[in-house]
Amino acid sequence: MPGTVSRVLLWLFILNLGIALGAGLYEGRIVVPRWISTGPDGEAHWNAEAARQDNTGFRFWVFTTTVPLTLLTLANLVAAARAAPPAREWWLAAGVAASLDRLFTFSYFIPTMVRLVVAPDAPEFAAAATRWASLNYIRHALVLAALLAALKAFALVYEDRGAEEEEKPSP
């Protein structure tokens, strides 16, 4: 059975994954359409000024995922490796899925957005922004997979904890 620190890490991991998923879906549905639009010509257009004004990377994401989720992912991988089966497998799966999201974020999403916020409205940048928005669905799927696996691990950790408490002799 994992200790108190491990259980707290799992709680925080689940909360942060839920926030990241909800915020990512919100951004994709509400915010990104301000950045990428279809003009009267039927072509996609990139609005770097709107992306700079929103500045979601520095106003929101750095405080919710860039730093916290990355640190929680690493800490939860360590905690998961020390956990007892069957929670260990689910917990590790959650950590691996979140790690893939973090890898994808740092290798593609952040560098691409850094380039896009200074890019003009040109077809190649509109195409890059559209690709960025489309690939976000993969990131959402990774975060969802991590969240569901972490919730399963959470259920197993507390199921084991309840079984251990039932086995204790009463005073």
Buried (B, 14 or more C-beta within 10 A) or exposed (E): EBEEEBBEBBEBBBBBBBBBBEBBBEBBEEBBEEBBBEEEEEEBBBBBEBBEEBEBBEEBBEEBBBEBBBEBBBBBBEBBEEBEEBBBBBBBBBBBBBBBBBEBBEEBBBEBBEBBBEBEBEEEBBEBBBEBBEBBEEBBBBBBBBBBBBBBBBEBBBEBBEEEEEEEEEE
